[in-house]
Amino acid sequence: MLKVSNSVKDFEKRAAGALTSLLEEVPSIKVRDVSIEPDGPDRGIDILARNNVSSQRYPRLR
């Protein structure tokens, strides 16, 4: 497993915070959770935002 540098982790935290702030500015979007992928195998998803848009949940998990 490769170690991720602190600068990348810091960048991801700032990006997640910026995404949360942006989504909170849209009245029809309610942010449920914004999470950063934990260290480990890469799933191709670095930041995951779970939201309610017009009272429906996104992303829709099937």
RALIN-V756614 format. One record per pair of residues at least 24 apart in sequence whose ideal C-beta (glycine too) atoms are under 10 Angstrom apart, sorted by the first residue. I is the first residue (numbers start at 0). J is the second residue. Records with the same first field share a line. If there is no record, write none. Layout:
I = J / J
This chain:
0 = 38 / 39 / 40
1 = 38 / 41
2 = 38
3 = 36 / 38
7 = 45
8 = 35 / 38
10 = 45
11 = 35 / 36 / 45 / 46
12 = 46
14 = 45 / 46
15 = 45 / 46 / 47 / 48
17 = 46
18 = 46 / 48
19 = 46 / 48
21 = 48
22 = 48 / 50 / 52
25 = 50 / 52
27 = 51 / 52 / 53 / 54
28 = 52 / 53 / 57
29 = 53 / 54 / 56
31 = 56 / 57
